[in-house]
Amino acid sequence: MRVSVLLFAGLAERAGTRQLEVEIPEGATVQMLIEQIGQTSPALASLLPSCFVSLNQEYAAPDQTVPANAEVALIPPVSGGEDSSRFLVTEEALSADTLIKLVSNPHAGAVLTFVGTVREFTKGQRTVYLSYEAYAPMAVEKMKQIAAEIEERWPGTQVAMHHRIGQLSIEEIAVIIAVATPHRNESFEAGRYAIERLKQIVPIWKKEMWEDGSEWKGHQQGPWNPLAPADPSA
């Protein structure tokens, strides 16, 4: 059967296309699909060991069967809706006040915001600007998943996450997370959990543009595995 595979970030750049057409037998597994991609698109072969496949916007295990007519995406390591949504991927500038309003409620004794901005220097290398890209529908669903995990771990917590995509200049805001909790200690714990989990499972990538080159960057926290459970100590 013929499968259309969506590509993002460095994968799309390396392949020169945003979508691959791949022939696999019916009943083929995700691992078989990856192997076929490596054979038919050798330019991607060196990147495939660090990638995951999503089926219908959910990360899939290697032994999972690829169903016919599934929405399939090849996801490299990471970093829609209306403006009123608690979970949003947008090209528009972000506002902390907006997220605070989205999570504030009569039961909250603390509202914590995390604001991630574009810095100019990383390990002595000067960044000119960043370019962000996302698999937006899946990114929003994974943000909702993180919020559900947080609300289960810290009952009564309200969460909002907005991430910007496109070209961002130095000091511009790339991501804002707001958490509202009954007590302040939980707000710090839940806020840290949210940003670390976002880096782990939300398919958003950044390309660092330097004065003398560029590079797509993932989460930079060791081997990337979005299927791994959340760290219980977070």
C-alpha positions in Angstrom: 0.0 0.0 0.0 1.1 3.6 -0.6 1.7 5.7 2.5 2.1 9.5 2.5 4.6 10.5 5.1 4.8 14.1 6.4 8.3 15.6 7.0 9.3 18.6 9.2 12.3 20.7 10.1 15.7 19.2 9.1 14.1 16.2 7.5 12.1 18.3 5.1 15.2 20.4 4.3 17.4 17.3 3.7 14.8 15.6 1.5 13.8 18.7 -0.4 10.1 18.0 0.2 7.5 18.1 2.9 5.9 14.8 2.0 7.2 11.4 0.9 5.2 8.7 -0.9 6.3 5.3 0.4 5.3 1.8 -0.7 5.0 -0.8 2.1 3.1 -4.1 2.3 -0.2 -4.3 4.2 0.4 -5.1 7.8 3.8 -3.5 7.8 5.2 -2.2 11.1 6.5 1.2 11.9 10.0 -0.2 11.9 9.5 -1.6 8.4 8.2 1.8 7.2 11.4 3.5 8.6 13.6 1.0 6.9 11.8 1.5 3.6 12.2 5.3 3.9 15.9 4.7 4.4 16.1 2.7 1.3 14.1 5.0 -0.9 15.4 8.3 0.5 19.1 7.7 1.3 19.5 11.4 2.1 17.5 10.8 5.3 19.2 7.5 6.3 21.7 9.1 8.8 18.8 10.9 10.5 16.4 8.1 10.9 17.8 6.4 14.0 16.9 9.5 16.1 13.4 9.9 14.6 10.0 8.6 15.6 6.9 8.0 13.6 3.4 9.3 14.5 0.2 7.7 13.4 -2.9 9.9 13.5 -1.0 12.4 15.7 0.2 9.8 18.3 3.7 8.6 18.7 4.0 4.9 17.6 6.1 2.1 18.8 8.4 0.3 16.3 6.3 -2.9 16.3 3.0 -1.1 15.8 1.2 -1.8 12.5 0.7 1.1 10.1 -3.0 1.1 9.2 -4.3 2.1 5.8 -5.3 5.7 5.4 -3.5 6.8 8.6 -2.0 10.3 8.9 1.7 9.4 9.1 4.5 11.8 10.0 8.2 11.2 10.5 9.2 13.3 13.6 12.8 14.5 14.2 14.0 15.2 17.7 12.3 18.2 19.2 12.3 21.4 21.3 -3.8 25.7 15.7 -6.7 27.0 17.3 -8.2 30.3 18.2 -6.4 33.0 20.3 -8.6 32.2 23.3 -7.4 28.6 23.4 -5.3 27.4 26.3 -3.1 25.5 23.9 -1.9 27.3 20.8 0.8 27.3 18.1 0.9 30.6 16.3 2.9 33.0 14.2 1.7 36.0 16.3 3.5 37.6 19.2 2.8 36.0 22.6 1.4 37.7 25.7 1.9 36.5 29.3 -1.2 38.5 30.3 -3.3 36.5 27.9 -2.2 33.2 29.4 -2.6 34.4 33.0 -6.3 35.3 32.2 -6.8 31.8 30.7 -5.7 30.0 33.9 -6.8 32.4 36.6 -9.7 31.1 38.7 -11.2 31.6 42.2 -9.5 28.4 43.6 -6.0 29.5 42.6 -3.7 31.0 45.2 -0.7 31.2 42.8 -0.2 31.8 39.1 3.3 31.0 37.7 4.4 31.9 34.2 7.4 30.6 32.3 8.6 32.8 29.4 11.2 31.4 27.0 13.0 34.0 25.0 15.6 34.0 22.2 19.1 34.5 23.6 21.9 35.9 21.6 24.8 33.7 22.8 24.9 30.0 23.4 28.3 28.5 24.5 30.0 31.5 23.0 28.3 31.2 19.6 26.3 34.2 18.5 22.8 33.6 17.2 21.4 36.1 14.7 17.8 34.8 14.9 15.8 31.5 15.4 13.3 29.9 13.1 10.7 27.7 14.7 8.6 25.0 12.9 5.8 22.8 14.3 3.6 19.9 13.4 0.8 22.2 14.7 -2.2 19.8 15.2 -0.1 17.2 17.0 1.7 19.9 19.0 -1.6 21.2 20.4 -2.8 17.6 21.3 0.5 17.0 23.1 0.2 20.2 25.0 -3.3 19.0 26.1 -1.8 15.7 27.2 0.8 17.5 29.3 -1.9 19.5 31.0 -3.9 16.4 31.7 -0.8 14.8 33.3 -0.2 17.9 35.4 -3.8 18.1 36.5 -3.7 14.4 37.6 -0.4 14.9 39.5 -1.3 18.3 41.0 -5.2 18.3 41.3 -6.8 21.6 40.8 -4.1 22.9 38.5 -5.0 24.9 35.4 -2.5 25.0 32.5 -2.1 27.1 29.3 0.7 26.8 26.8 1.4 29.0 23.7 4.3 28.5 21.4 5.3 30.8 18.6 6.6 29.6 15.2 8.3 31.4 12.3 11.4 33.7 12.5 12.1 35.2 15.9 14.7 37.9 16.7 16.9 38.1 19.8 14.8 38.7 23.0 11.5 37.8 21.4 9.3 35.4 23.2 9.2 31.8 21.9 7.0 30.1 24.4 4.9 30.9 27.4 3.5 28.5 30.0 1.1 29.5 32.7 0.0 27.3 35.6 -2.5 28.2 38.3 -2.5 26.2 41.5 -4.1 26.4 44.9 -0.7 26.8 46.6 2.6 28.3 45.4 4.8 25.2 45.9 2.7 23.3 43.4 3.0 26.1 40.9 6.8 25.9 40.8 6.7 22.1 40.5 4.0 22.0 37.8 5.6 24.8 35.8 9.0 23.0 35.7 7.3 19.8 34.7 5.4 21.5 31.9 8.4 23.0 30.2 10.5 19.8 30.5 7.7 17.7 29.2 7.1 20.1 26.4 10.7 19.6 25.2 10.2 15.9 25.5 7.1 15.2 23.5 5.7 18.3 21.7 6.8 18.3 18.0 8.3 21.8 17.7 11.7 22.4 16.3 14.1 25.4 16.1 16.7 26.3 13.6 19.6 28.4 15.0 20.8 30.9 12.4 24.4 32.0 13.1 26.6 34.6 11.3 28.4 31.7 9.6 25.8 28.9 9.3 22.7 27.3 10.8 21.6 24.1 12.4 18.3 22.4 13.5 18.3 21.9 17.2 16.4 19.3 19.3 15.8 19.3 23.0 19.6 18.6 23.9 18.7 16.6 27.0 20.2 13.2 26.0 18.7 10.6 23.8 15.2 11.6 22.6 12.4 9.2 23.4 8.9 10.7 23.4 7.5 7.3 24.3 9.4 7.3 27.6 7.2 8.0 30.7 7.5 11.3 32.4 10.1 11.6 35.1 8.3 10.9 38.3 10.7 13.1 40.2 9.9 16.1 38.1 
